[in-house]
């Protein structure tokens, strides 16, 4: 979910994953691990069969964990006085907070991502050099929420859509 907090000099756009979604992701990972362990213990398989079964289960859990962490909290601070953006994300491989001038930013927008089962809107910051920083996503039903925040930010900062 996105939140926009405003003060005289700085505006902060924050993205947090809902606690229910985070709990469902964790529960799915734990359930997958438990099924793998249960099936391995109940079979009278040798160590070779055990490792050939558990290795893919563990690999899948690592990939699922990385996927779940890729939806971690992000915070973008717009400093109106300095005309700078500071992006801080808890995603893996993002690194320390990054700072950019308003003039470096080509666009701040929400992009519609359609899938087989769910449509969503992803907010992103696009730069003149072609780089993009993904901020977070909202479901189709909450798309107006993020789009109104981004429109207000664009209007105040002068950054394009």
N, C-alpha and C positions, 0 to 999 in steps of 0.2 A: 504494500500500500504506500502511496505517496503522500507526503505532507509538505506544506509550504509554510515556513515561518518567516515573518518579516520584521525588520527593525529599520531605523532610519538609514543606516549605512549598508547593512548586509541583509540579504535574503538567503535562506537556506532551504533547498529542496532535498528532502530525505526520502529514502526508499527502504522499507522494512518488509520482510516476508512475514505473512501472518503466522501466528503461533500454531494454528491448526494445520496449515500446510507443512510447516517444519516438522510437526509431530507425525504427520502421515508419512513423510519421507523417511524419517528415522524408523518408524514402525515397520515400513516396508523392507528396509535394509536389515533390521534385526530378524524379521520373519524369514527372509531369504537365508540368512546365516543359520538360523535354527533348523530350517528344513534340511539344509545340507548336512548339518551335524547329526540330526536325528536319523536321516537315511544312512549315513555312514556308520553310525554306532549300531543300528539295527541289522546291518548286513554283516555277514561273516567274511567280509572282503579282506584281501591282503593289503599290505601297506601301499603297494603299487596302485591297486584299484582305488584306495582311499585318496591318495594324492592326486590321481588323475581326475577324480570327481571334485575334490575340494579346491584344487587350484583354479578351475574356471569359476567356481562360486566366489572365492575370495577376490579374483580379478573383477568379476561383475560388481561386487560390493564396493571395491575401490573406485571403479568408474561411476557407480551410482552416487557414492559419497562426493566425488569431485563435481558431478552434475548438481547435486543438492547444494554444495558450497558455492557454485557459480551463481546462485541466486541470493547471495548474501547482501547485507545492508550496504547502501551507497549514500554518500552525502555530498551535495554540490553546494558550495557557498559562493554567492555572487556578491563581490565587494563593489558597491556602486561608486565609492570615492576613488578607489585605485583602478577601477575598471578591469578587475581580474576575477577569474573563476578558479576555485580550488576544489578539486575532486578527490575524495577519499573513499576508498572501497575496501571491504573486508574479503573480497573475492580472492581465491588462490591466484598467484602469479601477477596480481595487480601491482604490488610493491607499495612504496610510500606514497603519501598524498602528492598530487601533481597540481601545478599552478599554471594557468594560461591567461594571456591577455584577451579581452573581449575581441580584439581585432584578429586573433588567431582562429576564432570560431567562425565556421562557415554557416552553421545552422544548428538549432536546437529544435528537435521535432519528435513526434510520436509516429511510429511506423506500424502499420497493420500487418500482423503475422497470422495467416490463416493456416490451421491444421485440419486434420481429419475430424477431430472431436471438439476442438476448442479454438475460438478466435481470440487473439489478444493484441494489445497495443504495447509496443516497446518504445520507451523513451530513450533517446540517444543524443549525444553531442557529436557533431561532425566538424572536422577541421579542414582548413584549406589544403593541407598536405595529403588529404584523403583518409586520414586516420579517423576512427570512430570509437567513442567510449559509450558502451551500453550502460544505462542507469538502472533499469528495472522494467517490469512489465505489469500491466493491469489487464484484467479480463475484459471481454467485450462489454459487459454490462457497466463497467466502471470507467470506460474510455473517456467519457466527457470530463471526468474528474481530472485526469492527467493533462488532457488537451487544454483545459481552461488554465491550469497552472502554467503550462508552457507558453500559452498565448500571452498571459500577463507578464511573464519573465521576458519574452521577446519584445513586448511593447516598452517595458521600462529600460532594458539594456540596449535596445537597438539592434540586437542580433537577429538575423534573418530566420525564416522558417524553413 
